[in-house]
Amino acid sequence: MDNIIKHTEKFGKDLVKLARKNIIQYKIETTGKLRKSLGYKLDNGIDFFMNDYGVLRDAGQLGKKRKILKGWNKSIFIPRGKGFTDKKPPFDAIRKWVQDKPIRGGASTNQIAGAIQYKIWQRGITPGLFFSDAWNKLWPIYLDKFETEVGKDIEEKLEDK
């Protein structure tokens, strides 16, 4: 099992590294919080984690006027529910994001947050695919390696007996 564990650990590290790189390259965020929140843990398998809005940002979300999102079918995550077709996104979360971002201008934080909330409600969020692209690139490569490592682990167990 040592080969599989080592290989799974390498997969987790490589996937998180590539997803973080994609966040920067795709210009997904400016605060760095999503990038820093990405991680994985090994338990009975591998679990990946990130801030809650990371899945939303990867998969995208429908808006009231936009019923189809470009690239929605490339995400490994399924967009949740009806998106923002019935209700507006949470104002407090957007206001906090505006406060974290260095936005300058004559408008207040609440006015800027309100304008952003309205635009998201109308147009939705385009899929960012930062995690999905990393997964879709690395998984086929590592799947072949996993099969090889399982074979090695079985051989080692048989030799021990």
C-alpha positions as CSV (number, residue, x, y, z in Angstrom):
1,M,0.0,0.0,0.0
2,D,3.0,2.3,0.4
3,N,3.3,2.8,-3.4
4,I,-0.4,3.8,-3.7
5,I,-0.2,6.2,-0.7
6,K,2.9,7.9,-2.1
7,H,1.4,8.1,-5.5
8,T,-1.9,9.5,-4.1
9,E,0.0,12.1,-2.1
10,K,1.9,13.2,-5.3
11,F,-1.4,13.5,-7.2
12,G,-2.8,15.7,-4.4
13,K,0.2,18.0,-4.4
14,D,0.4,18.3,-8.2
15,L,-3.4,18.9,-8.5
16,V,-3.4,21.6,-5.8
17,K,-0.3,23.2,-7.3
18,L,-1.8,23.3,-10.9
19,A,-5.2,24.6,-9.6
20,R,-3.4,27.4,-7.7
21,K,-1.4,28.2,-10.9
22,N,-4.7,28.2,-12.9
23,I,-6.3,30.7,-10.4
24,I,-3.5,33.2,-11.2
25,Q,-3.3,32.5,-14.9
26,Y,-7.1,32.6,-15.4
27,K,-7.3,35.8,-13.2
28,I,-10.0,34.1,-11.0
29,E,-9.2,36.2,-7.9
30,T,-7.2,39.0,-6.5
31,T,-7.2,38.5,-2.7
32,G,-5.4,35.2,-2.7
33,K,-7.9,33.6,-0.2
34,L,-9.2,31.0,-2.6
35,R,-5.7,30.0,-3.7
36,K,-4.6,29.7,-0.1
37,S,-7.7,27.6,0.9
38,L,-7.0,24.9,-1.7
39,G,-5.7,21.7,-0.2
40,Y,-6.1,18.0,0.2
41,K,-6.0,15.3,2.9
42,L,-5.4,11.6,2.8
43,D,-7.7,9.4,4.8
44,N,-9.5,6.5,3.2
45,G,-8.7,8.0,-0.2
46,I,-8.1,11.6,-1.0
47,D,-10.3,14.6,-0.2
48,F,-9.8,18.0,-1.8
49,F,-11.0,21.2,-0.1
50,M,-11.3,24.9,-0.8
51,N,-13.4,27.9,0.3
52,D,-17.1,27.3,-0.4
53,Y,-17.3,29.8,-3.2
54,G,-14.5,27.9,-5.0
55,V,-16.9,25.3,-6.3
56,L,-19.3,28.0,-7.4
57,R,-16.4,29.9,-9.2
58,D,-15.2,26.7,-10.9
59,A,-18.6,25.5,-12.1
60,G,-20.2,28.9,-12.7
61,Q,-23.8,29.9,-12.0
62,L,-26.8,30.8,-14.1
63,G,-28.2,34.3,-14.0
64,K,-31.7,35.6,-14.6
65,K,-31.0,36.5,-18.2
66,R,-28.3,34.0,-19.0
67,K,-29.6,30.5,-19.3
68,I,-26.5,28.8,-20.8
69,L,-22.9,29.3,-19.5
70,K,-20.0,28.9,-21.9
71,G,-17.9,26.0,-20.7
72,W,-20.4,24.8,-18.1
73,N,-20.1,21.2,-19.3
74,K,-16.3,21.2,-18.7
75,S,-16.5,21.5,-15.0
76,I,-16.2,18.4,-12.8
77,F,-18.7,20.1,-10.4
78,I,-22.4,20.3,-11.2
79,P,-23.8,23.9,-11.0
80,R,-26.2,24.0,-8.0
81,G,-29.9,24.5,-8.5
82,K,-31.3,27.3,-10.6
83,G,-28.4,29.6,-10.0
84,F,-29.4,33.2,-9.5
85,T,-32.5,33.1,-11.6
86,D,-34.9,33.4,-8.7
87,K,-32.9,35.2,-6.0
88,K,-29.9,37.6,-5.8
89,P,-26.5,36.4,-4.5
90,P,-25.7,37.2,-0.9
91,F,-25.0,40.9,-0.5
92,D,-22.9,40.6,2.7
93,A,-20.4,38.2,1.0
94,I,-20.1,40.6,-2.0
95,R,-19.6,43.6,0.3
96,K,-16.9,41.8,2.2
97,W,-15.2,40.9,-1.1
98,V,-15.4,44.6,-2.2
99,Q,-13.8,45.6,1.1
100,D,-11.0,43.1,0.6
101,K,-10.3,44.3,-2.9
102,P,-8.6,47.7,-3.5
103,I,-11.5,49.3,-5.4
104,R,-11.3,53.0,-5.7
105,G,-13.8,55.5,-6.8
106,G,-16.5,57.9,-5.7
107,A,-19.1,55.2,-4.9
108,S,-19.5,53.7,-1.4
109,T,-18.7,50.0,-0.7
110,N,-22.4,49.3,-0.5
111,Q,-23.1,50.9,-3.8
112,I,-20.3,49.0,-5.5
113,A,-21.5,45.7,-3.8
114,G,-25.1,46.4,-4.9
115,A,-24.0,46.9,-8.6
116,I,-22.0,43.7,-8.5
117,Q,-24.8,41.8,-6.9
118,Y,-27.2,43.1,-9.6
119,K,-24.9,42.1,-12.4
120,I,-24.3,38.6,-11.0
121,W,-28.1,38.2,-10.5
122,Q,-28.7,39.2,-14.1
123,R,-25.8,37.5,-15.9
124,G,-24.6,34.8,-13.6
125,I,-21.0,33.7,-13.0
126,T,-19.0,32.4,-15.9
127,P,-17.3,29.1,-15.1
128,G,-13.7,29.6,-14.1
129,L,-12.6,26.0,-14.5
130,F,-9.4,26.5,-12.5
131,F,-9.8,23.2,-10.6
132,S,-11.6,21.2,-13.3
133,D,-8.9,22.0,-15.9
134,A,-6.3,20.8,-13.5
135,W,-8.2,17.6,-12.7
136,N,-8.9,16.9,-16.4
137,K,-5.3,17.4,-17.3
138,L,-3.8,15.3,-14.4
139,W,-6.3,12.5,-13.8
140,P,-5.7,10.5,-17.0
141,I,-2.0,10.6,-16.4
142,Y,-2.2,9.5,-12.8
143,L,-4.9,6.9,-13.5
144,D,-2.4,4.9,-15.5
145,K,0.2,5.3,-12.8
146,F,-2.3,4.2,-10.1
147,E,-2.8,0.9,-12.0
148,T,0.9,0.3,-12.1
149,E,1.3,1.2,-8.4
150,V,-1.5,-1.2,-7.3
151,G,0.3,-3.9,-9.2
152,K,3.5,-3.2,-7.4
153,D,1.7,-3.2,-4.0
154,I,0.1,-6.6,-4.8
155,E,3.5,-8.0,-5.8
156,E,5.1,-6.8,-2.6
157,K,2.3,-8.3,-0.5
158,L,2.7,-11.7,-2.3
159,E,6.5,-11.6,-1.8
160,D,6.1,-10.9,1.9
161,K,4.1,-14.2,2.4
